[in-house]
Amino acid sequence: MFTIKTVHHRQGGLAALPAVLLAAALFLCAPGLGLAGDKSIILQSTTSTQNSGLYDFLLPKFEKASGIKVRVVAVGTGQAIKNAKNGDGDVLLVHAKQAEEDFVAAGYGVKRFDVMYNDFVIVGPAADPAGISGMMSAAEAMAKIAGSGALFASRGDNSGTHKKERVLWRAAATDPAQASGRWYRETGQGMGATLNVARGMGAYTLTDRGTWISFKNKGDFKIHVQGDKALFNQYGVILVNPEKHPRVKAAEGQAFIDWILSREGQNAIAAYKLGGLQLFFPNGRMM
């Protein structure tokens, strides 16, 4: 089991920027120049943060504080990272830590910061055909789903959720690809759409808690497995490296990162609730 708690950090500001970015920031912030003619950034992010409604709550606060508009491209984490590698974005906010660290190590990102977390849950019909409800091991639950032949809907899109699902299948010593098209169904879609598919088929699926809380088509679906530390879901934020892609708006992108990791930004994340339930738990800090 893991503990849900809120952690705050100190504001980093321009002092947190590497020298090359600091010079760019000082130039762009010089009197009469502002941050840029177009004060906006492109945020490559996941469908879970978008589907949960977090950005609708969070971004107006940042835009009011900074005057910088944020244009969100919400896709699976794998696609978001690919887009950022191609320079099609200024900031990356996703939830697959190893892939994020690889992105930075390869020179595509400046630095990675934890920003917030929640967890994954295994949901499915109340009838629970595989008999997994209340199990404390996600891997054992996945093995039981496979053994029973109960339907399982996978995103199948190389998203952060799909990456976590594959980790759980490996831990369960199961290769679901061998059952593709039978009990294992791949949607190739985002989290909200996959939940709708699962509902329609009466299938189990793995979802982040934020999307689950905001999902309005639950019907008789319920959470069957939760609380296993293997289901921990960390989100990270990274500035796309302007040395790799000169068109990256480094100062504006860093301003967004500074804000979301600041006390104001972290408090805003903690304040976002639906039906009295908190969807994300801030744990960001400047390093």
FIZALUM-591207 format. One line per 4 residues: number of its first residue (from 1); for each residue x, y, z of C-alpha. Coordinates in steps of 0.5 Angstrom, whole numbers, always signed. Example, Ala and Ser with C-alpha at 12.3 -4.5 7.8 and 13.67 -1.06 7.14 Angstrom:
! FIZALUM-591207
1> +25,-9,+16 | +27,-2,+14
! end
This chain:
! FIZALUM-591207
1> +0,+0,+0 | +2,+7,-1 | +1,+13,+2 | -3,+19,-1
5> +0,+26,+2 | +1,+33,-1 | +8,+36,-1 | +10,+43,-3
9> +17,+46,-6 | +20,+53,-6 | +19,+57,-12 | +25,+56,-17
13> +24,+62,-22 | +30,+64,-27 | +35,+62,-22 | +33,+55,-24
17> +35,+55,-31 | +41,+53,-34 | +46,+58,-37 | +43,+58,-44
21> +36,+58,-42 | +37,+64,-37 | +40,+68,-43 | +34,+67,-47
25> +30,+68,-41 | +33,+75,-40 | +33,+77,-47 | +26,+75,-48
29> +24,+79,-41 | +28,+85,-43 | +24,+92,-43 | +20,+93,-49
33> +20,+86,-51 | +16,+81,-47 | +16,+74,-47 | +15,+73,-54
37> +10,+76,-60 | +6,+70,-59 | +5,+69,-51 | +3,+62,-52
41> +6,+55,-51 | +4,+48,-53 | +4,+43,-48 | +5,+35,-50
45> +1,+31,-45 | -3,+25,-43 | -11,+24,-45 | -11,+22,-37
49> -10,+29,-35 | -14,+32,-40 | -20,+27,-39 | -20,+28,-32
53> -22,+36,-33 | -15,+38,-29 | -13,+43,-35 | -20,+46,-35
57> -19,+48,-28 | -11,+49,-28 | -9,+53,-34 | -14,+59,-33
61> -10,+60,-27 | -3,+60,-30 | -6,+64,-36 | -8,+69,-31
65> -2,+69,-27 | +3,+70,-33 | -1,+72,-39 | +2,+66,-43
69> -4,+61,-46 | -3,+54,-46 | -5,+50,-52 | -6,+42,-50
73> -4,+37,-55 | -7,+31,-51 | -5,+24,-53 | -2,+18,-50
77> +5,+18,-47 | +8,+15,-52 | +6,+19,-58 | +7,+25,-53
81> +14,+24,-52 | +15,+22,-60 | +12,+29,-61 | +16,+33,-57
85> +22,+29,-60 | +20,+32,-66 | +20,+39,-63 | +12,+39,-64
89> +12,+42,-57 | +15,+46,-51 | +13,+42,-45 | +12,+35,-44
93> +7,+33,-38 | +6,+25,-38 | +7,+19,-34 | +12,+14,-35
97> +18,+16,-31 | +23,+11,-35 | +21,+14,-42 | +21,+21,-39
101> +28,+20,-36 | +31,+17,-43 | +28,+23,-46 | +32,+27,-42
105> +38,+23,-43 | +38,+23,-50 | +38,+30,-50 | +31,+32,-52
109> +29,+35,-45 | +33,+40,-41 | +31,+37,-34 | +25,+32,-31
113> +21,+34,-25 | +16,+30,-21 | +10,+34,-21 | +4,+30,-18
117> +1,+23,-17 | -5,+19,-16 | -6,+11,-18 | -8,+6,-23
121> -14,+2,-21 | -17,-4,-24 | -25,-3,-26 | -30,-8,-29
125> -37,-10,-28 | -40,-11,-21 | -41,-18,-23 | -34,-19,-23
129> -33,-26,-27 | -26,-27,-26 | -27,-26,-18 | -22,-21,-17
133> -25,-16,-13 | -21,-14,-6 | -15,-17,-8 | -9,-14,-6
137> -4,-16,-12 | -5,-13,-18 | -1,-18,-22 | -5,-24,-19
141> -11,-20,-21 | -9,-20,-28 | -7,-27,-28 | -14,-29,-25
145> -17,-25,-31 | -13,-28,-36 | -14,-35,-33 | -21,-34,-33
149> -22,-32,-40 | -26,-26,-38 | -26,-20,-42 | -20,-15,-41
153> -20,-8,-45 | -13,-5,-46 | -11,+2,-49 | -6,-2,-54
157> -3,+5,-55 | +4,+6,-52 | +1,+11,-47 | +3,+11,-40
161> -3,+7,-38 | -1,+2,-43 | +6,+1,-41 | +4,+0,-34
165> -1,-5,-36 | +5,-9,-40 | +9,-9,-33 | +3,-12,-29
169> +2,-17,-35 | +10,-19,-34 | +9,-19,-27 | +3,-24,-28
173> +8,-28,-33 | +2,-27,-38 | +3,-25,-45 | -4,-23,-47
177> -2,-22,-54 | -3,-29,-55 | -11,-28,-54 | -11,-21,-58
181> -18,-21,-61 | -21,-26,-56 | -21,-25,-49 | -16,-19,-50
185> -19,-13,-54 | -14,-7,-56 | -18,-1,-57 | -12,+4,-59
189> -16,+10,-56 | -15,+14,-50 | -17,+13,-43 | -24,+16,-43
193> -26,+12,-50 | -23,+5,-47 | -27,+6,-41 | -33,+7,-45
197> -31,+1,-49 | -30,-4,-43 | -37,-2,-41 | -40,-4,-47
201> -37,-10,-47 | -37,-12,-40 | -30,-12,-39 | -24,-11,-34
205> -19,-5,-36 | -14,-1,-32 | -15,+6,-31 | -12,+12,-28
209> -16,+14,-22 | -17,+21,-24 | -20,+19,-31 | -24,+14,-27
213> -27,+19,-22 | -29,+24,-28 | -32,+18,-32 | -39,+19,-32
217> -41,+13,-36 | -40,+8,-30 | -46,+4,-30 | -45,-2,-26
221> -38,-2,-26 | -34,-1,-20 | -26,-1,-17 | -24,-8,-16
225> -17,-8,-15 | -13,-2,-12 | -8,+0,-7 | -2,-4,-9
229> +4,+0,-9 | +5,-3,-16 | -1,+1,-18 | +3,+8,-16
233> +2,+13,-22 | +7,+19,-22 | +7,+25,-27 | +13,+29,-29
237> +14,+35,-33 | +20,+37,-38 | +22,+43,-42 | +24,+41,-49
241> +31,+42,-50 | +32,+49,-54 | +39,+47,-56 | +35,+41,-60
245> +30,+45,-63 | +31,+52,-63 | +24,+54,-64 | +22,+52,-57
249> +19,+57,-53 | +24,+56,-47 | +23,+62,-43 | +15,+61,-43
253> +16,+54,-42 | +20,+55,-36 | +15,+60,-33 | +10,+54,-34
257> +14,+49,-30 | +16,+54,-25 | +9,+56,-24 | +6,+49,-24
261> +12,+47,-19 | +11,+53,-14 | +6,+53,-8 | +1,+57,-12
265> +1,+51,-18 | +2,+45,-13 | -4,+48,-9 | -8,+49,-15
269> -7,+41,-17 | -9,+39,-9 | -15,+44,-10 | -18,+40,-16
273> -24,+35,-14 | -30,+32,-16 | -35,+30,-12 | -31,+32,-6
277> -25,+27,-8 | -18,+29,-10 | -16,+27,-17 | -9,+29,-16
281> -4,+29,-11 | +2,+35,-12 | +9,+32,-10 | +13,+37,-14
285> +19,+41,-13 | +25,+44,-16 | +32,+41,-16
! end
